[in-house]
């Protein structure tokens, strides 16, 4: 296994673990009438919308998903040409 393949394999594994953890740590969307009322009030009147833990996990999920997909594509190309 070449060095570049090893590096992208490690990136792939770390991105997959971060993706799993960040998805599991996000709070679920509330269902029903009580969830829509309470969630709407928090969304409208929440003072720290951009600084909440949910916002951090959403950003982490997006970054990990991009890293996961790019490393998967790069590993596929490296496997094909090596």
N, C-alpha and C positions, 0 to 999 in steps of 0.2 A: 504494500500500500504506500503510495507516494505521500509526501509531506502535505501537499495541497489537499489531497483527498482526506487525509486525517484531520486537517484543520476544518474543512467544511463538514465533516461528519460530527465533530465536536460542536460546531455551531448549530447543526441540525438537531442534535440531541438537547442542547441547552434551550433552543427556541421551542422545541416541542414540550419540554417540561414547564417552561415559563407560560406557554400558551394554555396548557392544562390547568395550572395553578390559577392563572388570572381569570379564566372562564369560571372555574369553580368558586372563586372568592367574590365574584360579582353577585350583588343581591338580585333576586328575581323580581320581575315586574309583578306588582300586586294585581290580583284579579278581583272582579266583583265591584260592587258599588262602594264599599268602604275603602278599597284600595284606590279607586279612581278619585275619590274626594280627598283622601289624605295625601296621595301622591301629587295631585294637582296643586294643592295648597303648598306643599313643600317645594314644588318646582317653581311656582310663581313667587313665593315669598322667601325662598331659601337664600341666605346671604352669601353662602360659599358654594355656589354652583360649580365653579371651575376648579375649586380646591378640594372637593370631596374625594373620598376613597373610591367611589364608583367612577368618577372621572379619571382618576389615576389608573384604575384597572382597565378602563376602556382604552386608554392610550397604550398601556402595556400590552393589551391583547392585539391591538392593531400593529404595533411594532413587531411583536413576536410572530404574528401571522405572516407579515411581509418577509421577515428573516427566514421563517420556515419554508415558505414557497420558493424564495430565491435560492436557498441552500439545496432544496430538493431538486430544482432544475439544474443547478450547477453540478450536483453529484451525478445526475443522470447523464449530462453531457460528458463529464469526466469518465464515467464508466463506459460510455460508448466509444470514446476515442483512446482509451488505454487498454 
